[in-house]
């Protein structure tokens, strides 16, 4: 496979992973924004993400790893397409919160202001009550 085909194949896997993660109609600007919110490294531009989505470029390794973590797919699969596809056709993604993801979420919450933290805390309380009541039916 030549480099043009590799970049195109990467963009197809990226779009499939975004779709599977619930970001079906995301554009380059929104992708850059959402990626930068989740990445501790240098920010990427919408121009860079457009290139990823159009098959004109493949992200550098650090950004590829960050994309894979965000989208919950193996980085090797995302970059090369090797191994079984982690995508579940037609199924919504079910986040697998391990210790690393929980720590990242806690860090994200800690960066919020006090009022925003209260809102997140209340939302979690509502979601937990809803989950508890749906299991009791």
HUMOLIN-V239250 format. One record per residue. N is the residue number from 1. PSI is psi as a letter, one per 20 degrees, with the letter a starting at -180 (* if undefined). OMEGA is omega in degrees with one decimal (999 if undefined). NEAR is the number of other ideal C-beta (glycine too) atoms within 12 Angstrom. Layout:
n->{N & N}
psi->{PSI & PSI}
omega->{OMEGA & OMEGA}
near->{NEAR & NEAR}
//
This chain:
n->{1 & 2 & 3 & 4 & 5 & 6 & 7 & 8 & 9 & 10 & 11 & 12 & 13 & 14 & 15 & 16 & 17 & 18 & 19 & 20 & 21 & 22 & 23 & 24 & 25 & 26 & 27 & 28 & 29 & 30 & 31 & 32 & 33 & 34 & 35 & 36 & 37 & 38 & 39 & 40 & 41 & 42 & 43 & 44 & 45 & 46 & 47 & 48 & 49 & 50 & 51 & 52 & 53 & 54 & 55 & 56 & 57 & 58 & 59 & 60 & 61 & 62 & 63 & 64 & 65 & 66 & 67 & 68 & 69 & 70 & 71 & 72 & 73 & 74 & 75 & 76 & 77 & 78 & 79 & 80 & 81 & 82 & 83 & 84 & 85 & 86 & 87 & 88 & 89 & 90 & 91 & 92 & 93 & 94 & 95 & 96 & 97 & 98 & 99 & 100 & 101 & 102 & 103 & 104 & 105 & 106 & 107 & 108 & 109 & 110 & 111 & 112 & 113 & 114 & 115 & 116 & 117 & 118 & 119 & 120 & 121 & 122 & 123 & 124 & 125 & 126 & 127 & 128 & 129 & 130 & 131 & 132 & 133 & 134 & 135 & 136 & 137}
psi->{p & r & h & g & h & g & g & g & h & g & h & g & h & g & g & g & g & g & g & h & j & j & l & g & k & p & r & g & g & h & g & g & g & h & g & h & h & i & p & i & a & q & q & q & r & h & g & g & h & g & h & g & h & i & k & i & q & p & q & r & g & g & h & g & g & g & g & g & g & g & i & l & q & p & h & g & g & g & g & i & j & q & r & q & p & i & q & n & p & i & p & q & q & o & p & n & o & a & g & g & h & h & g & g & g & g & g & g & h & h & i & q & r & g & g & h & h & g & g & g & g & g & g & g & g & g & g & h & g & g & g & g & h & h & h & i & *}
omega->{179.6 & -173.2 & 177.5 & 178.3 & 179.1 & 179.4 & 178.7 & 179.1 & 176.4 & -177.5 & 177.1 & 178.1 & 178.5 & 179.5 & 178.6 & 179.3 & 176.1 & 178.3 & -177.0 & -179.3 & 176.4 & -179.5 & -170.9 & -174.6 & -178.3 & 176.5 & -175.8 & -179.5 & 178.7 & 177.9 & 178.4 & -179.9 & -177.9 & 178.1 & -177.7 & 176.4 & -174.3 & -174.2 & 179.0 & -178.2 & 178.5 & -179.6 & 174.3 & -179.5 & 174.7 & 177.3 & 179.1 & -178.5 & 175.4 & 178.3 & 177.7 & -175.1 & -179.3 & -179.0 & 178.7 & -179.2 & 174.2 & -178.4 & 172.9 & -172.4 & -179.1 & 179.5 & 176.7 & 178.2 & 179.4 & 176.2 & -178.5 & 178.0 & -178.8 & -174.1 & 176.9 & 175.0 & 176.5 & -179.4 & -179.1 & 177.2 & -178.2 & -177.5 & -171.3 & -179.4 & -177.7 & -178.5 & -179.0 & 178.0 & 179.2 & -174.7 & 179.7 & -176.3 & 175.7 & 179.5 & 173.8 & 178.5 & 173.0 & -176.7 & 177.3 & -176.7 & 172.6 & -178.7 & -178.4 & -179.2 & 178.4 & 178.2 & 178.2 & 178.6 & 178.4 & 177.4 & 178.3 & 179.4 & -179.8 & 179.8 & 179.1 & 173.8 & -176.5 & -179.7 & 178.8 & 178.0 & 177.6 & 179.2 & 179.0 & 179.2 & 178.4 & 178.4 & 178.4 & 177.8 & 178.8 & -179.2 & 178.9 & 177.0 & -179.8 & -179.3 & -179.3 & -178.1 & 180.0 & 177.7 & -178.3 & -176.3 & 999}
near->{12 & 8 & 13 & 15 & 14 & 20 & 25 & 23 & 23 & 35 & 31 & 22 & 37 & 42 & 29 & 26 & 37 & 33 & 24 & 27 & 30 & 18 & 28 & 16 & 12 & 26 & 19 & 28 & 18 & 19 & 38 & 27 & 19 & 25 & 37 & 23 & 18 & 28 & 28 & 18 & 18 & 14 & 19 & 31 & 20 & 22 & 17 & 26 & 34 & 22 & 25 & 37 & 37 & 23 & 21 & 20 & 26 & 31 & 34 & 19 & 15 & 17 & 34 & 31 & 23 & 27 & 42 & 30 & 27 & 33 & 33 & 28 & 33 & 23 & 30 & 18 & 25 & 39 & 28 & 19 & 28 & 16 & 15 & 11 & 17 & 25 & 27 & 17 & 11 & 8 & 12 & 14 & 23 & 11 & 17 & 13 & 13 & 12 & 10 & 13 & 17 & 14 & 13 & 22 & 19 & 17 & 14 & 18 & 20 & 14 & 15 & 18 & 11 & 12 & 10 & 15 & 17 & 14 & 15 & 21 & 16 & 14 & 16 & 17 & 14 & 14 & 14 & 14 & 14 & 14 & 13 & 12 & 11 & 10 & 9 & 8 & 7}
//
